Amino acid sequence: MVAFTHSQQTTAESDWLRSPRIAGMLELCIDWAAIGKLVVVAAHPDDETLGAAGLIQRAAQHGVPVEVLVATLGEKSHPHSPTHTPGDLAAIRAAELRRALKLLAPDAVHRVLGLPDGGLHTLAQELKQEIAAAAARNSHRSLVVAPWSRDGHTDHDAAGSAASEAVRSTDSLFLEYPIWLWHWGSPNHGQVPWPALRKLNLSTQEQRAKAAAISSHASQVLPLSAAAGDEALLSAALLSHFNRGFETFIDAAGQFAPRGTAQPGWLQTQFDAIHNAGAEPWDPDSWYEKRKRSLLLGALPRAHFESVVELGCSTGALAAELAARSARLVGVDASAEAVKTATKRTAHAGNTAIRQALLPDEWPAGRFDLFVLSEIGYYFSATELRALVGHMAESALPNACLAACHWRHPISGWPLNGDDVHRLLCADGRLTPTGTYIEQDFLLDTFMVRGAT
């Protein structure tokens, strides 16, 4: 969590634009023909305009229906105003929202949920249900776009988290947009999610429409009056972050990167950063990790396996122990750095092959009688997880089994959490549950894998 105020000095826009990281951001690539609806979530009126005005216009241009869900009317934007009550501000901001959306997408539908400004964290379940209902109201896959869940404003964080959960329940696509990050952050700030950032370049017309829509939110960009407490909430310096020729979105699941980039997919980029220079991001010698590996190994139904594949082997701590119980072991990971470390760690076994691959598409060759899915399932969407199980079924030897183990605490910015992964695995007809171990920190399930016929 970050602490900031709107009145503090903002990071200069020139600092952001000079950063080679901004120049190196991948483009946001959306197949609009595959999108049934764009659902834009805003914590307050103006969030949708600041963060996603260009995206709203682009969807409308492609004939994709747009629905904007505004959680609150932002009635507490000027808590010390001597001239406007919260009720006054709510009415003003509702009218500003309508004017702004008319400029961006005249046919867009919008709904104001009327939740309390500053109180979204207490109504997360209600907000999640509203977003899920909006995403489900069409016959094709929706794209849900919401404030970044780590933006630093309590309502933005709550809206982003609720949207992330709603996406899981509807198998929708998901993007987040930062607002306050550009204010409190900086190019070298450790919380900027650089590998996941995607750039949507805007045409001149889209930029003009966005600027006009921002001006429509006059209660936020101009003083309400000359009295103390009625100052403009969004300064010219802060607004400069939204006058760029592009918008930025956070693609945590790596679903919108251009194909054919030097790094084949965002996961390689992200996990190479985690494993940089052979780093061990999860201490393999900690009691938690050693105990978890022991429980997983003890849950396996046989002492020995012919052919094992560990999906997401990281630096190879578990792979080294699995190798002792198999004639052949294949480890797969998205990170080249992790593959280097795992190769060294397992070299003494003489029966291992560690491969860099982006799952589920780059499935390893061969047939297997043990699949291990440990601490990786939440990096897939529900659709990708089903595809992963499909690959298991197609490459399963007789009496093949799956061992799955995942952390149960919140996973921020990814399509699923640990409980979601195991719920989906248990519901898949190609897997027959054979054992379960549950504790506060992690879930461990074993399954028989029904091979393809």
N, C-alpha and C positions, 0 to 999 in steps of 0.2 A: 504494500500500500504506500502511495506517495502522499505527501501533504503539500498543498498549494492553495493560493487564493487567486481569484480572477484579476485582482488589482496588482499583483506582483509583476515585476518586469518579465516580459515574455522572451523566450529565446529568439534571437533575431532570425527572420526568415532567410536572410542572406547566409547565415551559418548553416542552415539546413540545405539550401540549394547548392552551396559550395562543396558539400560532402560527397566524396566519390561513392558512398553507399547509396545515396539518392540516385545518382546517375546509373548505378549498377542494378537498381531494382528491376525485377522481371515484370513484363507486361501482364496485365490481367486479361486472360483469354477465356471468353465465355461463348459457348455454343448456344446462342439464343434460341435456335430452333428446338433445342431439347428442354427449354425452360417453360413450364406451364404458367408460372406466375412469379412476379417479384414482390416479396413481402418486406417492406422496410420498417424496421422498428425504431422508434425515437423515444427517448426518455422524456424529452420536452419539445415543444414546438421550436424549430430552428435546427435541431440536431440533424434531421433528415436533409435539410438544405445545405448546412455546412459540410456534412460528411459524405452525402450521396446524391447531390443534385445532378451531377453528370450521369451517374448510373441510372437514375430515374428517367432522365431524358433518353438515354440509350435504349432502355427497355421499351419505352413508348415508341421509339422510332422503329423497333423491330416487331411491333404489334403484340408485345407481351403485356398482359394485364398487370397493373401496379396497384398494390394495396398498401397504404401507409397506416401503421398502428402507432398512435401517439399515447404513451402511457399516462402522462400528466399534462396539465396545462401550464406548468411552470409558474404557478401563482405566487411562489415565494422568491421570485428573481430579485425583487427589491424589498427586502423585509423591513427596511427603515424609511420607506417612502412616506413623506407627509401628505402626499397628494393622491395616492392610489391605494386602494384596499386590495387584498388578495383577490377578491371577487372582480374588481375592476380589471386587474391584470389578466385574470383568466379569460375574461371576455375579449380583451384586446388581443391576446395572443392567439385565441381561437380564430379571430378574423384574419390576423397576419398569416397564420398557417394556410387558410383557404386561399389567400391571394398568392402566396408563394407557390403552392402546388399548381394553381392555374397557369402560372408562368412556365412550370417545368413539364407537366403532363396533364393537360386539361381533362382527360378521361380517367385520371387516377381516382381511386376510391380511398377515402381516408376515414378512420374512426378514432375518436378520442375516448380513451377508456376511463378518464376521470379519476385516476388513482392519485393519492396525495403526493404532492411535490416534496421530495426529500424522504419519502417513506416507502419506496419500491422494495427495499430489502425485506420489509415485513409482509409483502404481498407477492412474493416470488412465485408461489404456486398458481395464484390467479392469473398473473401475467403469462406464465408458461402456458397455461391452458388456452388463453386468448391467442397467443402466437401459434400454437399447434393447430388450433381450429382454422386460423387464416391460411396456414400452409397446406392444410388438408383439403381446402375447398376448391379443388380443381382436379382434373383427370391426369395431369402430368406432374413431374417433379418440380417442386417450388425451390426458388432461391431465396433464402432468408438472409437479410442484412441487418445488423444491429450494432449498437455502440460497443466498443472494445470493452471486454470484461475486466481489463486492468487500466482503464483510462484515468482512474483516480477520483472520479466523482461518484459518490455512493449510488446515485440513480443510474448512471451509465454502467457501472460495474454490475448492478443488479439486473438491468435490462439485458446486458450481454450474456450473463450467466443463465438467465431464464430462457433466452433465445437458443443458447447452446443446448439446453436440455430439451427444448421443444423440437429442435432439429433431430435429435436422436430418436424421438418417439415417432417422427413422421418420415424419416429417411430423406429429409430435404438436404439440399446443398446449403452451404453456410459461408458467409463472409462477415467480418467485423470492420467497423470504421473507427479510427481514433479521432478524437476531437481535442481533448485537453493535453494529450501526449505532446503535441507540437508546442504547447505553452510551457509545461514544466520539464519536458525532456530536452535532450540535446543529441547531436549525432554520436557522441561517445558515451551516452547514458546506457548503463547495463541493462535497463528494462526495455529498450527498444527491440522489438522482435524482428530484426532485419531479415533473416532468411525467409520469413513468411510474408513480407510486405510485397504487394502487387500494385503496379501503377496503371491507372486508366487515363490515357491521354485524352484531353478534351479538345473538341473543335472550337474555333473562334465563336461560333454561334452558341455552343454549349456553355462556354465561359461567360458570354454576355447574359444568357438566361440565368445562370447561377448567380452572377453579381446582382441582377435585378431582384431575384428571389431573396437573396440575403438582405437587400435593402428593404424588402417588404416586412422584415422583422424589426420594424423601427423601434419598438420598445426595448430592444436589446442592443441595438447599434447606435442609438441616439439617446440623449438625456430625456427623461420624462418631463423634467422641468429644470429650472435653474437652482432649485432647492437642494440642500444637502440630503443625500439618501436617494436622489433621483438620477444619479450619474449613469452614463452608458455602461452596460455590463461588459460589452465586447469592444475593446479599444481598437483603434486603427492598426496598431502593431499586431495585436492578436488576430485580427481579421485578415492580415496579410498572408497568413498560413493557408487561407482558403481562396485566395485570389490566384493561386498557381494555375498553370496550364494542365494540371493533372489532379486526379484524386487518388488516394491511397487506401487500400483495403488489406486486411490481414487474412490470409488464406492458411489457416492452421492445419487443415487436412491436406494441403498440397494438391487441390483439385483443379486449380485454375492457372497453373504455370504453362508457359508455351512448351509445346512438344519439340523435341530436338535440341534443347538447350545443352550447353556443355555438361552441366550436371543433370543427369536424367531423372529429374524429379526433386521436389523440395526436401524429402526426407534425407537424401544423401547430404544436402547442404546443411540441414539442421543437425544431423547426428555427427557429421564430421566436425562441426563446431564443438559439440559436446565432448567428443573423443580426441580433440586436438592434441597433437604431439604425444599420442599414446596415453592420454589421461584416462584414469579409471573413474568414470562419473559415479559409479556405485561401488563403494568399497567392498570387494569380494571377500575380504577377511573379517568383515563385521559380523557380530553374532546374528543379526537379523538375516543377512544373506546366507551365511553358512547353515543356519537352522532351516531356512526356507528350502535350500537345495537338498538338505538331508530329508526333509519331509516329502519333497517331490520324488526323489529317488526311491524312498521307501514305499511310495504309493504305486510304483510301477508294478504291473501284474506278473512280470516274469523277471528272472535274474539276468537273462541275456537276450539280445535282439540281433537280428541279422543286419538290419539297415536302419539307421536313425537319422532323422533330419531335425535340427533345432532351428526354428524360424525366429530370427532376431537374436543371434547368439552374442551380440555385444562383444566384450573382450574375451569371451571364451571360458569363464570360470566354470559354468555348468557343463559346457561342452567337454571340458577335460575330464570331468567325472562320468559323463555319459559314455565317453569313448571306452572306458574300462569295462562297460557292460554291453558292448556292441562289436560286431565284426567290422562294421563300416559306419562312419559318422560323417554327415555333411552339415556344416554350419553355414547359415546365410545371414547376412546383415547388410543394411543399406549403406553403412559408412565404410569408406576405404580405410580410415584410421582404425576403426574397430577390427576390421578384417586383418590388418597387419598384426595387431596385438594378439588376437585370437589364434592366428596361425602360429605365432611364436609359442603361445601358452600350450598348444596341443601338439606341437611338433614331435615331442618325445613318444607319443602314443603310436605313431606309425600307421594309423588307420583312419586318419581324418583328412577332410578336404574342406577348407573354409572359402566361401565364395561371396563376392559382393553382388547383390541383386536387389531390385526394388519389387517387393511383393505387393499384390498377389500376381502381377503379370509375369514377372521373371521367375517362374517356378523352376527349381532345380531338376535336372534329369535323374531318372532312376525310379525304383519302387522301394517302398519303405514299410516297415512293420511297427515303427514308433515315430510319432510326430510330437514335438515339444513346442508349445506356444507359451512362453513365459515373459510377462511384462512387455508385450508388444501389441496385443489385440486392440487396445484403445487407440492406436494410431490409424486404424482403418475405419471407414464408414461401415454401416450395417451391410450395405451391398457388397463392399469389398471383403468383409468377413465371410459372407456367404460364398463368394468366389474362392476364398482361401480354402474353405471346407470342401468345395467342389474339386479343387486340385488334390486335396488329400484323398478323396474318394477315388479319383481316377488313377492315383499312383499307389494305392494301398495294396500291400501284400496280404495274403490270408491271415486273419486274426490280428490285423493291425490295430493299434490303439493310439489315442491322443492323450497327452497330459497337458493341462492348461493351468496356469498359475498367474494371478494378477493382484496387484495392490488395490485396496478397497477405498482409499481416501480420495478426495477430489483430484481430478485430473483437469487442469485448466487449459483451454484452448485446443482440445482434441475432440474428435467426433464422439467417442464413447468413454465411459469409465469402466472400472473393473467389473462391477456388478452387471453392467450392460453386456459386456463381452460374454460373461458366463450364462446370462439369461438367453442370449441369442444362440450360444452353442447348445444349451440344453433343449432348445426348441427346434433345432435342426434335425430333420428326420434321418439324415445320413449318419448321425452320431447316436450311440446308445450309452447313456450314463452308467458307469460302473462303480463310482466312488466319489465322495465329496468330503472335503475338510474345509471348515469355515472358522475364521477368527477375526478379530477386530481389524487386523492389518491386511490380510490377504485371503483370497479364495483359491482352493486347489480342487480341480475336478479331473477325473479320468473318464475316458469314453472308449468304446469299441467303434471303429470306423468301418462303415459299410462300403465295401469296394464297389466300383462301377461294374455293371453287368453288361 
